[in-house]
Amino acid sequence: MPGHARLYRRGAVYYHRAAVPQDIVETYGKREETFSLQTRDYTEALRKVDLPPLKWSAVMFRKTEDRNGYEAAQA
């Protein structure tokens, strides 16, 4: 079974890896962002790796806010 380009394993846990768009790399501070899929099962990781666009967007937004000195809105 071929691997997935954005899926990798660190220890026993699978992670999602995504490139940061070139136009924001300088302000974002990274070329790549990763986060845990919170699973050790390869089949489950394959299902989850295609689902994170919302999480990826939230991670980028939060990191961009942090780097730009904005405070998160309080509820």
N, C-alpha and C positions, 0 to 999 in steps of 0.2 A: 504494500500500500504506500503510495507516494506521500511525502510530508506536505505540510501546509506552510506557505511562505511566512505567515505571521504567527505561527505556533512554535514555541520552543519549551524545553523542559529545563528547569533549574532544580537540581536535586531530584525529588520525586514529584514536584508540583509543576503543572503546565502554566505557561504565561503567554499572553498576547503581546506582540511586538508590532509597532506601527511607526512609520516614518513621519516626522513633523514636516508639514509643507515648507518648501524652500523660502517662500516669502515671509515666513515668521520665525525661521530658525534663529536669527540674530536676537530677536527680542524674547523668544521662548527660552533660549539658552541650551537647547539640546537638539540633536538631529534625529533622535529616536525616543519614543516613550514606551514603557512596558508596564503591564499590570497583571496580577495573578488572576487566573481563571478559577482558582480555588478548587481544583480537582487533580487527582492523581491518575484518573482513568483516561486513556488516550481517546477512546470513542466519545466520551462526554466532552473532552477538550475540543475535539473536532466540531462538535455541535455548538459549543459555546464561543469558539473563536470567530465565528461569523456573526454573532449577535452583538458584540460590544460597540457599535457605532455611537450609541447614546452615552455609554460609559466613557468611551474615548473622547467624545465631545466635552463631557463634564470634566474629565481629567485635564484636557487642554485648557478649558476655560478657567478652571481653578488655578492652574499653574500660571497662566498668563496674568490673571488678577494678582497673584502673589508677586510675580516679577515686576509688575507695573505699580505696585504699592497700593492697590485698592484693597479695601476691607470687604469681606463678604457681608451681604445684606443680612440683617438680623430680623428674625420673624417676631 
